[in-house]
Amino acid sequence: MYRKLHPAINRSVYAPVRETPVFHVGPLTFGIIICNDSNFPEPARRMAACGATVLFVPTNNGLPPAIGGPELVDRTREADIARATENGMWVIRADVAGRAGGLVSHGSSAIVDPRGVVVQSAPELSEGLLVAEMGPDSPG
């Protein structure tokens, strides 16, 4: 189980925690950071130090239009590239996309390789399925 270290809103129903566990599925060791935690280098650094080679980032950037425009995609992409290159790990972000209930999400879903190259990204305001080869001959 992983819970946010840095809840995104001032008052949250979740209390922040300090644990940064890694998970193992077969030969894969990975970490999970939720949404706003991707803006902070420390959680990913600690997970990489424990052997994580992939970082999954579930995200909900559905926000009022005045707060979350296309520039939010640029900021999340910068964070993903930074976490990938700082730690030599893949960063895979899954975000909501589209408009619902007065909220908009331009969608920041993407796969970033350990060199910081965006190998796949979803189209703006659209859902999509992203796939990338992550084997022994892949970058990183």
N, C-alpha and C positions, 0 to 999 in steps of 0.2 A: 504494500500500500504506500502511496506517495500522496502527501498533502502539500499545498502551497506553502512556500516560505514567505512570499510577498503577495498577500491578497491585493487585488488591483483597486479595490474600492476602500474608502476610508473606514467604513463600518461593514464588517462582513459577518456572516453566520459561522464562518470558519476561523478558528484560531490558527495563527501561523505556527509552523513547526520547524525544527532544525535538522531533521533526518533527511539524508539524500541516498536512499537505497538504490542498489542496482539489482537487476533481474537477469535470470539465466534461462534461456530456452535452447536446448541443445548446445551447439557451440557459440551461440550468440549471447553476448553480455551487453545489456542496454540499460539506459536510464530514461526516466520520464520526468519532464518538467512541465508544469501547466502554465500556459498563457504568459502572464506578466513575469513569471520567474525566469523566462528566457532573456530578459533584459539585464540580468545580473550574472556576471561570469562565474561566481563561486559555486553554485550548485552543479553546473556542468563540469567544472574543474574537479570537484570532489568525486563525481561519478566516473570521470575519465581515470582518475587516480586509482579507482577500484576496478578498473578493467573495462569500463563501458566503451564500446566502439561505435555505438549508435545512440542518438538522443532523440526520443519522440517528444513532440510538443503539441498536445491537443490544445486548441485555441478557440475562443468565442469572441471574435471581434465584431459582433453585431452591436452597433452603437447608434445613437442619434446622429443624423447626417452632419450636424455642426461639429461633432467631436471626431468621428471616424471617417475620413475621406480616403482617397487613393494614396495619400502620403503615409498613411498607417501601414500599408503594404510595404512601402519602401523602408520604413523603420523596422518592421519585423524581419524583412529580408536582411538588413544590415546586422541585426542581432543574430540571425541564424548563421550568416557568414562568419561573424566574429566567433561564435561558439564553436563552429566547425574548425576554423583555422587555429584557434587558441589551443584546442584539445586534440586535433588530428582525428576527428570523429565525423561520422555522417550525422546530419540533422534533418529530421523528417517532421515537417509541421503539417497538421491537418486543421483547417479553419472552416468555419461556416461561411456560406457565400449567398448573396442575394438580398432581397428586401422582405421584411416581415414585421408587422405590428409597429410601424413607424421607425424601425431600425434598419440599418443598412450595413452589410459587410461586403467589402470589395473582394475578399477572399485572399488569404496569404498562404494557402497551401503550396508547399514546395519541398523538393528534396535537394539538399546541398551536400556535396561531397567533402571529404576531409581537406581538400585544397581550397575550399571556399567557392567552388564552381556550382552554380545553380544548374543541376542536370535536368530537372523537370519543375514546371510550375503550372498551376491551374489558371484557366482564363479568368479575367476579372468578372466579378459578379456571377460566376457560373460554378456549378459543381463539376467535379471531374475525378477521374481515377488516374493517379500518378504511379508509374512503375519505373524502377531503375535497377540495373544489374549491380550487385554488391558482392562479387566473388573475389577470389584470390588475385585475379588479373585486373580488378577494378582499381581506380585511384585510391590512395590512402594506404 
